[in-house]
Amino acid sequence: MKSVLDNAIREELIQRIHSLTPQHTAQWGKMNVHQMLEHCARCDDMYLGALHIKRVLIGRLIGRMFKNKILNKDLPFGKSSPTAQVLMIAETNANMDQQKESWLKRIEQYNNYSNNKFIHPFFGPMTKEEVGVFAYKHADHHLRQFGA
């Protein structure tokens, strides 16, 4: 499975991020391209350990089961998946070049990933390898959402 921990896969994501323009529109969901870029950067902050989100009760009960289903299949995320409120972006317009650079800096940080105690707010504890696959699937999901 593809992982952001792999140099070639990170390069693929970087090229796809560079291809985004303000004219890209979502093929599903409610975000615009600006909101998506900020959302993805925040999610990577979470995976990288710069943003901590408390676990939700339902995740404690069934999160591991869903994590295993998502990570053990070489399938992309489904459309319009739920997200934590703190990862939702209200601002609808920003400097796209700055947003892309912000996300790209985070993507590059996976080259030296060291957040070995990552706990996803829904899925629970994740290994480095699981984070790599999950972060790729998340980025791919949103890049596909905008046709990139």
URJOWO-V589104 format. One record per run of one state. SS is the DSSP state (~ for helix, > for strand, _ for the rest). FROM is the first residue (numbers start at 1). LEN is the number of residues. If there is no record, write none. Layout:
BEGIN
SS/FROM/LEN, SS/FROM/LEN
END
This chain:
BEGIN
_/1/6, ~/7/12, _/19/14, ~/33/16, _/49/8, ~/57/15, _/72/13, ~/85/3, _/88/8, ~/96/17, _/113/6, >/119/2, _/121/3, >/124/2, _/126/2, ~/128/18, _/146/3
END
